[in-house]
Amino acid sequence: MVQALPQLIAAQHAQYRLPVVGLREALAQLRILDEETLEDLVAEDPDLLRSRSPELVNRMLLTDDELHRALARVAGVVEVEVLGFEVEPKVFDVLPLRVAHGLHVVPLGMAEDHFYVASCTPTSDGLQRELCSHTAHTVRLVWASREAIERRLEVQDRVAQAGHAHSPSAIVDEMRNHYMPHKNMGAADEQLVLEDLVMQAMVEVGGGSEAEEEASTSESAGMVRLVNQMIAEAQRGHASDIHIETNAGEALTAIRFRKDGELEPYLWLPPKLRAPLVSRIKIMARLDIAERRRPQDGKIDFSEFGGKALELRVAVMPTHSGLEDVVLRLLESAKPLPLAKLGLQPRDLETIAEFSQRSFGMVLAVGPTGSGKTTTLHSMLAGVNTSEHKIWTAEDPIEITQPGLRQVQVNAKIGLTFASAMRGFLRADPDIIMIGEIRDAETAKIAIEASLTGHLVLSTLHTNNASESVVRLLDLGMDPMNFADSLLGLVAQRLMRKLCPVCATRHALDADGWQALVEEYREGCSLSPQEAEDRLLTAAGVDSPEQIYTRHALGCDHCKGKGYKGRIGVYEILQNSRAIKQLIQNRARPSEIFDTAVSEGMRSLRHDALEKVVQGLTDMKQARGAYR
């Protein structure tokens, strides 16, 4: 999103070349409402998305902010990130702060004979006329959220009260709300410590070129402590990734944490600190600080720098204007979760537990990166990790540790690949083998051979669903007869956010809502309406559709206003059977394998997600994100 006046002008010019959209298209583009809901609204009342759009707010389908954002998109209005926007202090001479408060706007600056102002209602003609009167300029409105405008005006109040808007400390004050916009990263004293570290690093920056500043500051006390504090807070907040996004010129550098699959703003840094910050991370990861043209990968052992036991995987990516972005993935050694805590339905829990008790065969966990595959496999291993079994694992990296497992860290630089580790394991008298990922034909072939010679083999694969995984392995050159004999089952999975147990509101489904849910459940498979209804009622533990309730996100202190707390797995478990085995041997299409598995009782990702909706664990928005 736009954060500086030059970017705003460029975005404004680009907007002229974009096609005009209606309210329906705007709501879909901004992902405020999904296509199915929009179709239902148009069918119900075509004028609802035209002349009577405020009724969408009255009916609680949209918030007031969401409606005005969509109307701004229809009007071709640019969106800005007003919290991080570079604003010259003199703009408040043109539009005084007291007037900005009264009109609920933030002045941004003068460009191309227009005075730009951010508003949460930028399509208001009356507001534009009033601003023209106050500023004596031609005003052009842009959109920013109501919450962001309120926070930015609070910042400006503190700057004005301090009376030193041009000093480095004022920069820190101006960004105070940017450090922890949701105020969920720690206590107030931690915020003060963070501000002190930013201030210390700013003081330590030299007055020379950016290269000189980088060299002088990357290992200064302030920058060292700032990076350590950032990593420690990400670890305490259970973040999975840290994103550092640098911007050219005088734009601020954004740092965001990924928590429960969503990115949250954490900190904004002045431009003078962007190069020292990246260099400090490169030094910790033993990367080349002089190389800015090529991507670099490395690892940080945080314990070497005074932190708790934590490994971070570092990816440095060159961007425009000679800058670099950094993403750090936190790989904290964790304990395995019991299978019962993964969010498996009772039927699936029983199936997976049965897989892990088998003495030979192959089980594959499939899904995209970050979907919890490794967690699932380690939970299976935890159930059979006894003194009677010898268990070897080859992982990259080792994210979960268990006493009793013999765990090997893969290192391709020295020739220790998954395939070579597998060959070594077979000479080390294993009962159970876990391979972090099947990436090539050689690893797949060895895994199948091991599973056919008296070993239980667990591994992962990057595919979308269970039936596609079968075809993927066959495409790698696997013998269909051997693969069909070795396969015990496939576990496709995703992660979705859970509703907050404190504030989620409950709503009954009417007859139309129930029928829509049943049809969505049936989509893409051959289940009859009655079969789909029976499955949903059984999942909800009720006898009739009138007893079905869904729950919706609201927001409270417990969930920091988000409406969601934690994540839960969504699973599709394909258990090999006589019919499935024959299809694999005949190289059947994925759709044939899928239909047969569903007819035998398998729940697809769609089915499991929607069953968790009627169980009150999540809402339709999160469910659809898990299977679409």
MITOR-500367 format. One line per 5 residues: their letters; for each residue x, y, z of C-alpha. Coordinates in steps of 0.1 Angstrom, whole numbers, plus 5000, padded with zeros to 4 digits. Each point is the difference from the previous one (the first is absolute). Layout:
<sites>
A = X,Y,Z; ...;
</sites>
This chain:
<sites>
MVQAL = 5000,5000,5000; 5011,5036,4993; 5022,5015,5027; 5016,5032,4984; 4989,5029,4978;
PQLIA = 5020,4989,4969; 4984,4965,5003; 4966,5016,5004; 5004,5021,4968; 5012,4969,4981;
AQHAQ = 4971,4980,5013; 4976,5028,4990; 5013,5001,4964; 4998,4962,4998; 4964,5002,5012;
YRLPV = 4990,5019,4969; 5009,4971,4979; 4980,4974,5019; 4966,4989,4989; 4969,5014,5018;
VGLRE = 4985,4975,5024; 4966,4998,5017; 4993,4994,5037; 4997,4962,4995; 5034,4998,4983;
ALAQL = 5016,5022,5027; 4986,4979,5028; 5014,4969,4983; 5034,5015,4991; 5005,5012,5036;
RILDE = 4988,4966,5013; 4974,5016,5022; 4973,4977,4988; 5004,4967,4981; 4984,4994,4966;
ETLED = 4973,4977,5013; 4988,5026,5025; 5000,5026,4973; 4980,4978,4976; 4975,4994,5028;
LVAED = 4997,5038,5006; 4995,5008,4963; 4974,4972,4997; 4982,5013,5031; 5000,5037,4990;
PDLLR = 5020,5014,4971; 4997,5036,5013; 5017,4990,5033; 5034,5003,4984; 4991,5032,4982;
SRSPE = 4977,5027,5014; 4994,4984,5035; 5036,4989,5009; 4998,5015,5036; 4975,4972,5008;
LVNRM = 5030,4976,4998; 5012,5017,5032; 4966,5000,5016; 4997,4963,4994; 5035,4994,5015;
LLTDD = 5014,4986,4968; 5026,5027,4999; 5016,5024,5024; 4997,5037,4993; 5038,5000,4993;
ELHRA = 4997,4971,4975; 4972,5017,4981; 5019,5033,4996; 5031,4981,4990; 4981,4983,4973;
LARVA = 4983,5032,4989; 5034,5016,4998; 5012,4972,4977; 4969,5006,4978; 5009,5037,4998;
GVVEV = 5036,4993,4991; 5014,5013,5033; 5035,4989,5010; 5005,4983,5034; 5029,5010,5023;
EVLGF = 5016,4986,5031; 4996,5031,5021; 5018,4987,5031; 5033,4998,4982; 4994,5028,4975;
EVEPK = 5029,5026,4998; 4983,5033,5009; 5018,5033,5002; 4992,5020,5032; 4991,5031,4979;
VFDVL = 4969,4982,4986; 4984,5008,5034; 5005,5036,4993; 4978,4996,4970; 4974,4979,5018;
PLRVA = 5003,5005,5038; 4999,4969,5022; 4969,5011,5018; 4982,5002,4966; 5014,4966,4990;
HGLHV = 4985,4986,5032; 4967,5016,4994; 4997,4987,4965; 5017,4967,5008; 5027,5003,4973;
VPLGM = 5038,5000,4996; 5016,5026,4977; 5027,4983,4979; 5016,5028,4979; 5000,5021,4969;
AEDHF = 5007,4985,4965; 4991,5009,4965; 4979,5029,5011; 4978,4978,5023; 5000,4998,5037;
YVASC = 4997,4963,5010; 4980,4990,5030; 4992,4965,5014; 4965,4993,5011; 4979,4969,5008;
TPTSD = 4971,5015,4980; 5019,5014,4969; 4969,5000,4978; 4983,5026,5021; 4994,5032,4979;
GLQRE = 4992,5020,5030; 5033,4991,5017; 5020,5009,4969; 4983,5035,4998; 5007,5006,5037;
LCSHT = 5036,4991,4996; 5004,5023,4970; 4986,5028,5021; 5024,4993,5030; 5032,4995,4979;
AHTVR = 4994,5025,4971; 5012,4972,4977; 4985,4975,4976; 4996,4969,5022; 5003,4965,4988;
LVWAS = 4988,4973,5024; 5015,4965,5005; 4989,4971,5021; 5014,4988,5034; 4982,4980,5027;
REAIE = 4983,5017,5028; 5022,4983,5026; 5032,5010,4983; 4989,5036,4997; 4992,5001,5037;
RRLEV = 5034,4986,5009; 5018,5024,4978; 4983,5030,5014; 5009,4988,5035; 5036,4998,4989;
QDRVA = 4998,5036,4986; 4985,5011,5034; 5031,4987,5018; 5024,5016,4976; 4983,5033,5003;
QAGHA = 5000,4999,5038; 5037,4990,5000; 5007,5031,4979; 5031,4985,4982; 4986,4984,4969;
HSPSA = 5034,5001,4982; 5021,4982,5026; 5009,4963,4999; 4980,4993,5031; 4969,5014,4983;
IVDEM = 5005,4974,4973; 4998,4973,5027; 4970,5017,5015; 4983,5003,4966; 5004,4962,4995;
RNHYM = 4990,4990,5035; 4967,4986,4989; 5017,4984,4970; 5022,4978,5022; 4971,4979,5013;
PHKNM = 4969,5011,4981; 4979,4973,5016; 5018,5003,5034; 5003,4962,5003; 5038,4995,4999;
GAADE = 5007,5007,5036; 4995,5023,5030; 5004,5038,5001; 5036,4997,5014; 5010,4979,4970;
QLVLE = 4987,5028,4977; 5021,5025,5018; 5031,4978,4997; 4994,4996,4963; 4997,5038,4996;
DLVMQ = 5032,5005,5019; 5018,4975,4977; 4988,5018,4969; 5011,5033,5015; 5034,4986,5009;
AMVEV = 5005,4985,4965; 4990,5034,4985; 5026,5018,5021; 5027,4975,4990; 4993,5006,4963;
GGGSE = 5028,5021,4985; 4995,5031,4980; 5017,4986,4968; 4988,4980,4971; 4976,4971,5003;
AEEEA = 5029,4975,4996; 5019,5017,5028; 4969,5000,5022; 4994,4963,4993; 5036,4991,5010;
STSES = 4999,5021,5031; 4966,4989,5013; 4996,4963,4990; 5020,4989,5030; 4993,5029,5023;
AGMVR = 4985,4993,5034; 4967,5015,4991; 4995,4980,4968; 5012,4968,5016; 4976,5004,5029;
LVNQM = 4972,5011,4976; 5003,4968,4978; 5002,4978,5031; 4969,5016,5015; 4981,4996,4967;
IAEAQ = 5008,4963,4998; 4993,4994,5037; 4966,5017,4997; 4991,4979,4969; 5009,4969,5019;
RGHAS = 4980,5010,5031; 4970,5009,4978; 5002,4966,4982; 5006,5016,4966; 5010,4977,4972;
DIHIE = 5018,5026,4978; 5015,5035,5002; 4996,5021,4968; 5023,5030,4995; 4989,5021,4971;
TNAGE = 5023,5029,4990; 4988,5030,4979; 5019,5025,4980; 5006,5037,5008; 4986,5013,5032;
ALTAI = 4973,4973,5004; 5000,4980,5032; 5012,4964,5002; 4971,4976,5010; 5005,4970,5023;
RFRKD = 4971,4976,5003; 4995,4967,5019; 4980,4971,4986; 4978,4986,5028; 4973,4973,4995;
GELEP = 5006,5003,4962; 4993,5038,4999; 5025,5029,4997; 4999,5026,5028; 5018,5033,5001;
YLWLP = 5027,5001,5027; 5024,5029,4994; 5008,5028,4976; 5036,5012,4998; 5015,5033,4986;
PKLRA = 5018,4997,4966; 5034,5005,5016; 4996,4966,5018; 4990,4978,4970; 5035,4992,4988;
PLVSR = 5015,4994,5035; 4971,4977,5008; 5004,4978,4970; 5038,4999,5005; 4996,4990,5036;
IKIMA = 4978,4971,4990; 5025,4990,4973; 5028,5000,5025; 4980,4978,5024; 4993,4976,4971;
RLDIA = 5036,5000,4988; 4990,5014,4966; 5019,5024,4977; 4990,5035,5010; 5015,5015,4968;
ERRRP = 4979,4978,4977; 4967,5019,4992; 4992,4987,4965; 4993,4963,5007; 4977,4982,5024;
QDGKI = 5017,4985,5030; 4990,4973,5025; 5013,4993,5034; 4993,4990,5036; 5003,5017,5034;
DFSEF = 5005,4981,5033; 4985,5026,5023; 5015,4984,5030; 5035,5012,4987; 4988,5036,5004;
GGKAL = 4987,4998,5035; 4964,4989,4992; 4981,4968,5009; 5004,4968,4980; 4986,5009,4966;
ELRVA = 5011,4995,4964; 4990,5024,4973; 5001,4994,4963; 5009,5032,4981; 4991,5009,4965;
VMPTH = 5014,5033,4986; 4984,5012,4967; 5012,5030,4979; 4973,5024,4991; 4998,5033,4981;
SGLED = 5024,5030,5005; 5028,4977,5012; 4980,4991,5032; 4995,4966,5016; 4971,4984,5018;
VVLRL = 5005,4973,5027; 4978,4972,5012; 5009,4981,5031; 4982,4967,5008; 5000,4990,5037;
LESAK = 5009,4964,5004; 4996,4996,5037; 5006,4964,5012; 4966,4989,5012; 4984,4969,5016;
PLPLA = 4976,4979,4979; 4963,5006,5005; 4978,4970,5009; 4979,4989,4970; 4969,5008,5019;
KLGLQ = 5009,5037,5001; 5005,5004,4962; 4963,5007,4993; 4994,4966,4985; 4964,4987,4999;
PRDLE = 4996,4968,5020; 4998,4978,4968; 5032,5016,4987; 5018,4997,5033; 4992,4963,5000;
TIAEF = 5013,4996,4964; 5033,5018,5006; 5006,4981,5033; 4995,4968,4980; 5025,5011,4974;
SQRSF = 5027,5006,5026; 4995,4965,5015; 5007,4982,4968; 5033,4982,4997; 5007,5009,4964;
GMVLA = 4986,5022,4972; 5001,5037,4991; 4980,5030,5013; 5003,5034,4983; 4990,5033,5015;
VGPTG = 4993,5024,4971; 4993,5038,4998; 5016,5033,4994; 5029,5014,5021; 4988,5009,5035;
SGKTT = 4970,4978,5001; 5011,4979,5030; 5013,4969,4981; 5031,4995,5022; 4979,5005,5032;
TLHSM = 4976,4972,4989; 5029,4976,4992; 5017,5007,5034; 4967,4995,5018; 4997,4966,4983;
LAGVN = 5035,4992,5010; 4994,5010,5036; 4973,4973,5003; 5025,4972,4990; 5032,5015,5015;
TSEHK = 5007,4972,5024; 5030,4979,5010; 4988,4973,4977; 5005,5021,4969; 5030,5015,4982;
IWTAE = 4990,5032,4983; 5022,5020,4976; 4990,5034,4986; 5016,5021,4973; 4988,5036,5001;
DPIEI = 5009,5035,4986; 4999,5016,5025; 4993,4981,5032; 4970,5020,5013; 4987,4975,5026;
TQPGL = 5022,4979,5023; 4990,4968,5019; 5022,4980,5024; 5005,4966,4986; 4999,5010,4963;
RQVQV = 5033,4999,4980; 4997,5033,4981; 5022,5010,4971; 5003,5035,4986; 5002,4999,4962;
NAKIG = 5029,5020,4985; 5001,5000,4962; 5034,5019,5000; 5018,4969,5013; 4979,4975,4980;
LTFAS = 4977,4991,5029; 4967,5000,4981; 4967,4983,5009; 5008,4972,4976; 5035,4994,5014;
AMRGF = 4986,5001,5036; 4974,4974,4990; 5026,4977,4987; 5020,5004,5032; 4969,4994,5022;
LRADP = 4993,4967,4982; 5034,4987,5012; 4993,5012,5036; 4973,4974,5009; 4969,5024,5001;
DIIMI = 4964,4992,5008; 4986,5034,4990; 5015,5026,4977; 4988,5036,4995; 5013,5020,4971;
GEIRD = 4994,5037,5001; 4989,5003,4963; 4999,4979,4968; 5015,5024,4975; 5012,4978,4972;
AETAK = 4996,4966,4984; 5031,4985,5018; 4986,5008,5035; 4965,4987,4990; 5014,4968,4986;
IAIEA = 5020,4992,5032; 4971,5009,5022; 4977,4976,4982; 5026,4972,5000; 5005,5006,5038;
SLTGH = 4963,4998,5006; 4998,4967,4981; 5028,4984,5020; 4986,5002,5035; 5003,5036,5010;
LVLST = 4974,5027,5007; 5009,5031,4980; 4986,5034,5007; 5006,5030,4977; 4985,5032,4986;
LHTNN = 4992,5013,4965; 4991,5034,4987; 4967,4994,4982; 4965,5014,5003; 4980,4970,5010;
ASESV = 5002,4962,5006; 4989,4988,4966; 5024,5023,4981; 5028,4987,5021; 4996,4965,4986;
VRLLD = 5004,5014,4964; 5029,5021,5010; 5020,4970,5013; 4991,4980,4969; 5013,5029,4979;
LGMDP = 5033,4998,5018; 5004,4966,4984; 4988,4977,5028; 4988,4965,4991; 4962,5000,5005;
MNFAD = 5000,4965,5013; 5026,5006,5027; 4985,5033,5010; 4965,4986,5003; 5013,4972,5022;
SLLGL = 5021,5023,5022; 4975,5028,5006; 4981,4999,5033; 4984,5034,4996; 5004,5037,4993;
VAQRL = 4992,5029,5024; 4993,5033,4981; 4998,5030,5023; 4997,5037,5005; 4999,5023,5030;
MRKLC = 4972,5025,5006; 4993,5025,5028; 4978,4990,5029; 4973,5023,5013; 5006,5017,5033;
PVCAT = 4983,4979,5026; 4991,5031,5021; 4983,5023,4975; 4988,4980,4970; 4963,5006,4995;
RHALD = 4976,4972,4991; 4974,5002,4972; 4973,4975,4990; 4999,4989,4963; 4967,5006,4982;
ADGWQ = 4987,4975,4974; 5017,5018,4971; 5033,5002,5019; 4999,4963,5008; 4993,4991,4964;
ALVEE = 5029,5022,4988; 5023,4983,5025; 4989,4966,4988; 5006,5009,4964; 5034,5014,5008;
YREGC = 5009,4968,5018; 4990,4980,4970; 5018,5021,4974; 5027,4980,4981; 4989,4966,5012;
SLSPQ = 4972,4974,4993; 4983,5001,5034; 4962,5002,4999; 4983,5029,5019; 4989,4975,5027;
EAEDR = 5035,4986,5005; 5014,5035,5003; 4973,5010,5026; 5006,4968,5020; 5037,5007,5001;
LLTAA = 4995,5036,5012; 4975,4991,5026; 5022,4972,5013; 5030,5024,5002; 4979,5026,5019;
GVDSP = 4986,4973,5023; 4963,5010,4994; 4970,4983,4985; 4985,5027,4978; 5011,5031,4980;
EQIYT = 4980,5022,5024; 5026,4993,5027; 5029,5010,4978; 5018,5032,5011; 5030,5018,4985;
RHALG = 5023,5024,5019; 5016,5033,4988; 5030,5020,5009; 4994,5030,5022; 5031,5012,5018;
CDHCK = 5009,5005,5037; 5030,5005,5023; 5007,4963,5001; 5006,4999,4962; 5014,5035,4997;
GKGYK = 4969,5011,4981; 5005,4975,4971; 4973,4975,5007; 5024,4971,4996; 5023,4982,5024;
GRIGV = 5024,4973,4989; 4998,4976,4971; 4985,4966,4993; 5008,4973,4974; 4977,4991,4971;
YEILQ = 5006,4965,4987; 4993,4977,4970; 5010,4965,5008; 5001,4975,4971; 5003,4964,5013;
NSRAI = 5012,4975,4975; 4975,4973,4992; 4996,4973,4975; 4981,5023,4977; 5025,5028,5004;
KQLIQ = 5029,4976,4995; 4985,4989,4967; 4996,5036,4988; 5036,5008,5008; 5012,4969,4981;
NRARP = 4980,5011,4970; 5013,5036,5002; 4965,5014,5005; 4993,5037,4999; 5000,5019,5033;
SEIFD = 4962,5006,4997; 4994,4963,4999; 5021,4993,5030; 4983,5029,5018; 4964,4989,4992;
TAVSE = 5008,4964,5011; 5016,5012,5033; 4970,5022,5008; 4975,4972,4993; 5020,4979,5024;
GMRSL = 4996,5026,5028; 5029,5025,4994; 4994,5036,5010; 5017,5025,4976; 5016,5032,5012;
RHDAL = 4967,5017,4991; 4980,4975,5020; 5022,5002,5031; 5001,5038,5000; 4962,5003,4997;
EKVVQ = 4995,4974,5027; 5022,5022,5022; 4977,5029,4992; 4969,4983,5013; 5020,4988,5030;
GLTDM = 5006,5037,5008; 5038,4999,4997; 5003,5024,4972; 4980,5021,4975; 4992,4998,4963;
KQARG = 5027,5025,4990; 5028,4979,5016; 4985,4967,4988; 4999,5012,4964; 5036,5012,5002;
AYR = 5010,4965,5010; 4986,4982,4969; 4999,5026,4973;
</sites>
